[in-house]
Amino acid sequence: MIKPIFASLLALLLPLTVQANSCDALGEAIPDIKLVKVVEGLDSPVTITHANDGSGRLFVVEQEGRIREINNDQLVKQPFLDIHDRVVDGGERGLLGLAFHPNFKANGQFYVNYTTELNDQLYTVVSEFQVITGLAKPGSERILLTVSQPWGNHNGGQLAFGPDGYLYIAMGDGGAGDDPHNNGQKLDTLLGSILRIDVDRQPGKNEYAIPIDNPFITTTNARPEIWAYGLRNPWRFSFDRKNGDLYAADVGQDEVEEINIINKGLNYGWRVMEGPICTPGVDPNCDKHGYTYPIYSYDHEIGASITGGYVYRGQQFPELCGVYIYGDFVSQAIWGLRYKDGEVVAQKTLFEPQSLLSLAIDYFDDDGLLISTFGEDEAGEIYVAAYQSGRIYRISKK
């Protein structure tokens, strides 16, 4: 990683650093996949990631407040980190995000996103923790950011370091329905946005710095942490490790689920827009000008709660290279799309349970997929978590 003293300046001058060993798309066709079970026995998994430390380990966040380790396709019994004593979980609350510092192998730093409660007020907390002599220390917490949450839903929760070395944070609109405080369209709140901060500098009494090229750093009354806004609940986002594109799946309300390519300073429309349409419960005849539309969306006849995924850049499945894989928590389906030159050029259903969107008696059976998250290992292979059954699957050739 670029040394912190030069990071902000060089971010303006250098292109994003992306991984050179990423595979290239072989064409527009999207192949079939199968799901191969890796482990089971997890409790409500919501994040899968890796430490990029050469160990090959996967880390899985359990919503109640624990991080579990998978080593050589075996679930390690001892939690990597246990902070359930400070986490409020249930519904859309809990320990929701995990990101390892780009220089984790040397500095042992990693970051989490969780909800907590103080004096009957709910907060989102983004904190740094430290690994010391091989163990994550619960007492090493350094709180970077706290954000008051007016309701218990739409907490976002995703954390990821971009190719530029900065930490990106997904914040939902604060909850309820139709975004009653209009947080998605406000720049004076961190809600309804994707944030971008520099964790390697702590100027003055601050716990982080603002990258000097953040878009609203000179805008009056705007929060300088904001990278993009107009989002409802960007539950999961990811960077394409080949070109640095930031894909964010924004969970819709009553009509539409959407996938966005997030770019600096853009307004993605919520609460005025739900995907490409005017939000019915706010103003069905809204002015659509000035908003950035999703690259792809689907209505609630297909699915009702999108789970964002990853662009496949692994080596084991060359035919899948360049395909963005995503799913839906409600319909339990998995899809793939190719995005090229500003448009989706291919789209395919990759997995679809027989009882799509039915509320059959087995809907919440342990064998249901209930896709809470996707994840990526060091080599670029993609995994999917089944929330109810606590299983992790690897996406493989059919």
C-alpha positions in Angstrom: 0.0 0.0 0.0 1.1 3.6 -0.7 2.7 5.2 2.4 0.0 7.3 4.3 1.9 10.5 4.0 1.7 10.4 0.2 -1.6 8.5 -0.2 -4.0 11.5 -0.7 -1.8 13.2 -3.2 -0.9 10.1 -5.3 -4.5 9.1 -5.4 -5.1 12.0 -7.7 -2.1 11.2 -9.9 -2.1 7.5 -10.3 -4.6 5.0 -11.7 -6.3 2.6 -9.4 -4.1 -0.4 -8.5 -5.9 -3.6 -9.6 -4.7 -7.2 -9.4 -2.7 -8.1 -12.5 -3.5 -11.8 -12.3 -7.3 -11.3 -12.9 -8.8 -13.3 -15.7 -10.3 -11.7 -18.8 -13.7 -12.4 -20.3 -13.7 -15.0 -23.0 -16.9 -13.8 -24.6 -20.4 -12.7 -23.8 -21.9 -16.1 -23.1 -22.5 -16.9 -19.5 -21.9 -20.6 -18.5 -23.9 -22.7 -16.0 -22.7 -23.1 -12.4 -23.1 -25.4 -9.5 -22.8 -24.8 -5.8 -20.3 -26.9 -3.9 -20.7 -27.0 -0.1 -17.6 -25.9 1.8 -18.7 -25.8 5.4 -21.8 -25.7 7.6 -22.5 -24.9 11.2 -22.3 -21.1 11.0 -24.9 -18.9 12.8 -26.5 -16.4 10.5 -23.5 -15.6 8.2 -23.7 -12.2 6.6 -20.2 -11.5 5.2 -17.5 -13.6 3.6 -14.0 -12.2 2.9 -10.3 -12.8 3.0 -7.3 -11.2 4.6 -5.1 -11.0 1.5 -2.2 -12.2 3.6 -1.2 -15.3 1.6 -2.8 -17.7 4.1 -5.7 -18.7 1.9 -8.1 -18.3 4.8 -11.7 -17.2 4.5 -13.4 -15.2 7.3 -17.2 -15.3 7.9 -19.1 -12.7 9.9 -21.9 -14.1 12.1 -24.6 -11.5 12.7 -24.7 -12.0 16.4 -21.2 -10.6 16.8 -18.6 -13.2 15.9 -16.1 -13.6 13.1 -15.3 -17.2 12.2 -12.3 -18.6 10.2 -12.3 -21.2 7.5 -8.9 -22.8 6.9 -8.4 -25.4 4.2 -12.2 -25.8 3.9 -12.6 -26.5 7.6 -14.4 -24.3 10.1 -12.1 -23.3 12.9 -13.9 -23.8 16.2 -12.5 -20.8 18.1 -13.9 -17.5 16.8 -11.4 -15.2 15.2 -13.1 -12.3 17.1 -16.0 -12.3 19.5 -17.7 -8.9 20.3 -21.3 -10.1 20.8 -21.3 -8.3 24.1 -21.4 -4.9 22.4 -23.5 -5.8 19.3 -27.3 -5.4 19.0 -28.5 -8.0 16.5 -31.7 -9.2 15.0 -33.6 -8.2 11.9 -31.2 -6.0 9.9 -29.0 -5.2 12.9 -25.8 -6.9 14.1 -22.2 -7.4 13.1 -22.6 -6.6 9.4 -19.3 -5.9 7.8 -15.6 -6.8 7.8 -12.6 -5.5 5.9 -8.9 -6.3 6.3 -6.4 -3.5 5.9 -4.5 -3.8 2.6 -1.3 -4.1 4.7 -2.9 -6.5 7.2 -0.1 -9.1 7.0 2.3 -6.5 8.4 0.1 -4.3 10.7 -2.6 -6.8 11.8 -5.4 -4.2 11.4 -8.9 -5.0 10.4 -12.2 -3.1 10.4 -15.8 -4.0 11.3 -19.3 -2.4 11.0 -21.8 -3.2 13.7 -24.9 -1.8 15.4 -25.1 -1.1 19.1 -27.3 0.7 21.5 -26.6 3.5 24.0 -29.2 5.2 26.1 -32.0 3.6 24.0 -30.5 5.0 20.8 -29.3 2.7 18.0 -25.9 3.5 16.4 -23.8 2.1 13.5 -20.2 1.8 14.6 -17.2 1.4 12.4 -14.1 0.3 14.4 -10.6 -0.9 13.9 -9.3 -4.0 15.7 -5.8 -5.4 16.0 -4.3 -8.9 15.7 -1.5 -9.3 18.2 0.7 -12.5 18.2 -1.8 -14.2 15.9 -5.0 -13.4 17.9 -7.6 -10.7 17.3 -7.9 -8.7 20.5 -11.5 -7.6 21.4 -10.0 -5.0 23.7 -8.0 -3.3 20.9 -11.1 -1.6 19.5 -10.5 1.9 18.1 -13.8 3.5 17.2 -13.5 5.5 14.0 -17.1 6.5 13.3 -20.5 6.4 15.0 -23.7 7.2 13.2 -27.1 7.6 14.9 -29.8 5.3 13.4 -33.4 6.5 13.6 -34.8 3.1 13.0 -33.6 -0.5 13.2 -33.6 -1.4 9.5 -31.6 -0.2 6.4 -28.2 -0.3 8.2 -26.1 -1.1 5.1 -23.1 -2.6 6.7 -20.6 -3.4 3.9 -16.9 -2.4 4.3 -14.3 -2.7 1.7 -10.9 -1.2 0.8 -10.8 0.2 -2.7 -7.9 -0.2 -5.0 -6.9 3.3 -4.0 -6.2 2.1 -0.4 -9.2 4.0 1.1 -12.0 2.4 3.2 -15.5 2.5 1.6 -18.5 2.2 3.9 -22.2 1.5 3.0 -24.8 3.4 4.9 -28.5 2.8 4.5 -31.1 5.6 4.7 -31.9 5.1 8.3 -34.9 2.9 7.9 -38.7 3.0 8.0 -40.5 3.3 4.7 -40.2 5.9 1.9 -37.2 7.4 3.7 -39.3 9.8 5.8 -36.4 12.1 6.7 -35.3 12.2 3.0 -31.8 11.2 4.1 -31.0 9.7 0.7 -31.1 13.2 -0.8 -29.3 15.1 1.9 -25.6 15.8 2.0 -25.5 16.9 5.7 -26.0 13.3 6.9 -24.0 10.1 6.4 -27.1 8.1 5.9 -28.1 6.9 2.4 -24.6 7.1 1.1 -21.4 5.3 0.4 -18.5 6.9 2.3 -14.8 7.0 1.6 -12.2 7.6 4.4 -8.5 7.4 4.9 -7.8 5.2 8.0 -4.1 5.6 7.8 -4.1 9.3 8.9 -5.6 10.7 12.0 -5.1 14.5 11.8 -5.6 16.4 15.1 -8.1 14.6 17.3 -9.8 12.8 14.4 -9.7 9.0 14.0 -9.5 9.2 10.2 -8.8 11.6 7.4 -10.8 12.7 4.4 -9.2 12.0 1.0 -8.5 15.3 -0.7 -10.4 14.2 -3.8 -13.6 13.3 -2.1 -16.4 15.1 -4.1 -18.1 17.2 -1.4 -15.1 18.2 0.6 -15.7 21.9 -0.2 -19.5 21.8 -0.4 -21.1 23.9 2.3 -22.8 21.8 5.0 -22.0 18.6 3.2 -20.4 15.7 5.0 -16.9 15.3 3.4 -16.9 11.5 3.9 -19.6 11.1 1.2 -18.4 9.5 -2.0 -21.9 9.0 -3.6 -25.5 9.3 -2.3 -29.1 8.7 -3.1 -29.1 5.1 -1.8 -31.7 3.2 0.1 -29.9 0.2 1.6 -26.7 -0.8 -0.3 -26.5 -4.0 1.6 -23.5 -5.4 -0.4 -21.0 -3.8 -2.7 -17.7 -5.0 -4.2 -14.9 -3.8 -6.4 -14.0 -5.6 -9.7 -10.5 -6.6 -9.0 -9.5 -6.2 -12.7 -10.6 -2.6 -13.4 -11.7 -1.2 -10.0 -15.4 -0.7 -10.9 -17.6 -0.4 -7.8 -20.8 -2.5 -8.0 -23.4 -1.8 -5.4 -26.7 -3.7 -5.1 -29.3 -1.4 -3.5 -32.2 -3.2 -1.9 -35.5 -1.7 -3.1 -38.8 -1.0 -1.4 -42.1 -2.2 -3.0 -41.3 -2.3 -6.7 -37.7 -2.6 -7.8 -34.2 -4.1 -7.0 -31.2 -2.4 -8.6 -27.5 -2.7 -9.4 -25.4 0.4 -9.7 -21.9 1.2 -10.8 -20.9 3.8 -8.1 -18.9 6.8 -9.3 -17.6 9.8 -7.5 -20.2 12.4 -6.5 -23.2 10.9 -8.2 -26.8 10.9 -6.9 -28.5 7.5 -7.4 -32.0 8.9 -6.9 -33.5 7.5 -3.7 -36.0 8.5 -2.3 -37.2 10.3 -5.4 -36.4 7.2 -7.6 -36.7 3.5 -6.8 -34.4 2.1 -9.5 -35.5 3.6 -12.8 -39.0 4.6 -11.7 -40.5 7.3 -9.6 -41.0 6.0 -6.0 -44.8 5.2 -5.9 -45.2 6.2 -2.3 -43.4 9.5 -2.6 -44.3 11.0 -6.0 -45.2 8.7 -8.9 -44.8 11.7 -11.2 -41.4 12.9 -10.1 -38.9 14.8 -12.1 -36.3 12.2 -13.2 -33.6 14.6 -14.3 -30.3 14.7 -12.5 -30.2 11.1 -11.2 -27.9 8.2 -12.1 -29.9 5.2 -13.2 -28.9 1.6 -12.3 -27.2 -0.5 -14.9 -29.7 -3.2 -14.2 -32.9 -3.7 -12.2 -35.7 -6.2 -11.8 -39.2 -6.0 -10.3 -40.7 -7.9 -7.4 -42.2 -10.6 -9.6 -38.6 -11.9 -9.9 -37.1 -11.2 -6.4 -37.7 -8.8 -3.5 -34.3 -8.2 -1.7 -31.2 -8.1 -3.8 -27.9 -9.4 -2.5 -24.9 -7.9 -4.2 -22.1 -10.1 -5.4 -18.8 -10.0 -7.2 -17.4 -10.0 -10.7 -15.7 -13.3 -11.2 -11.9 -13.0 -11.8 -10.7 -16.4 -10.6 -8.6 -18.9 -12.4 -10.7 -22.1 -11.9 -13.6 -21.2 -14.2 -12.3 -19.2 -17.2 -15.7 -19.2 -19.0 -17.2 -17.2 -16.0 -14.6 -14.4 -16.1 -16.1 -11.0 -16.1 -19.5 -12.1 -15.0 -21.1 -10.2 -12.1 -22.7 -12.8 -9.9 -25.5 -11.7 -7.6 -28.7 -13.1 -6.0 -31.9 -12.4 -4.0 -32.6 -13.2 -0.4 -36.3 -13.7 -0.9 -36.4 -15.6 -4.2 -33.2 -17.5 -3.4 -32.1 -17.2 -7.1 -28.6 -16.5 -8.4 -28.0 -14.6 -11.6 -25.0 -13.5 -13.7 -24.6 -10.5 -16.0 -21.9 -9.1 -18.2 -21.5 -5.3 -18.2 -19.4 -3.9 -21.0 -18.9 -0.5 -22.5 -21.7 1.1 -20.4 -24.4 -1.6 -20.9 -25.4 -5.1 -19.8 -24.6 -7.3 -22.8 -25.7 -10.7 -21.3 -27.9 -11.8 -18.4 -28.6 -15.4 -17.2 -30.3 -17.3 -14.4 -27.7 -19.5 -12.8 -29.6 -21.0 -9.9 -33.3 -21.0 -9.2 -35.2 -23.0 -6.6 -38.4 -24.7 -7.7 -40.6 -22.6 -5.5 -39.5 -19.2 -6.7 -41.0 -16.5 -4.6 -43.6 -18.9 -3.1 -44.3 -18.8 0.6 -44.5 -22.5 0.8 -44.3 -24.4 4.1 -40.6 -25.1 3.4 -39.7 -21.5 2.6 -37.6 -21.1 5.8 -36.4 -24.7 5.9 -32.8 -25.3 6.8 -32.2 -26.4 3.2 -33.3 -23.1 1.7 -30.5 -20.9 0.3 -31.6 -17.5 1.7 -28.7 -15.7 0.1 -27.3 -13.2 2.6 -24.0 -12.5 1.0 -21.4 -13.4 -1.5 -17.7 -13.4 -0.9 -14.3 -13.7 -2.7 -11.2 -15.5 -1.7 -7.6 -14.4 -2.4 -7.6 -16.2 -5.8 -10.8 -14.6 -6.9 -13.1 -17.6 -6.5 -16.6 -16.7 -5.3 -18.6 -18.0 -2.4 -22.2 -17.7 -1.3 -23.7 -17.9 2.2 -27.0 -19.5 3.1 -28.3 -17.4 6.0 -30.7 -19.9 7.6 -28.8 -23.1 7.2 -25.4 -21.5 8.1 -23.7 -23.1 5.1 -21.1 -21.6 2.8 -20.9 -22.8 -0.9 -18.3 -22.3 -3.5 -19.4 -21.4 -7.1 -18.0 -24.0 -9.5 -18.3 -25.4 -13.0 -21.4 -27.4 -13.6 
